[in-house]
Amino acid sequence: MAEQQNLINDNVQERLRSLESQQQLMTAFFYGLIETHPEPEQLKRALTECSERMIASANAQPLPDDWLAGLIEFRQVLLSWLDRRIERKA
């Protein structure tokens, strides 16, 4: 029984490491997109609208609070990058 649980734990850890690496790469991609987008104001508006719909949908589902908190936290990171880009463009 303990061996089976260890295999499950190893599998979960492997999946988490994979997701973490994917998030790191997507973060770099989003940063590059924000830095090179010709209309960062429009990009910010699109991100805000889409993320608000995602948050509303998440609130209507039985999702863990930490899932929603993670979404909101990452949204804030992206919005702060956009704000800095918009300030530099002005």
Secondary structure, DSSP 8 states (H G I E B T S, - for coil): -HHHHHHHHHHHHHHHHHHHHHHHHHHHHHHHHHHH-S-HHHHHHHHHHHHHHHHHHHHTTT--HHHHHHHHHHHHHHHHHHHHHHHHH-
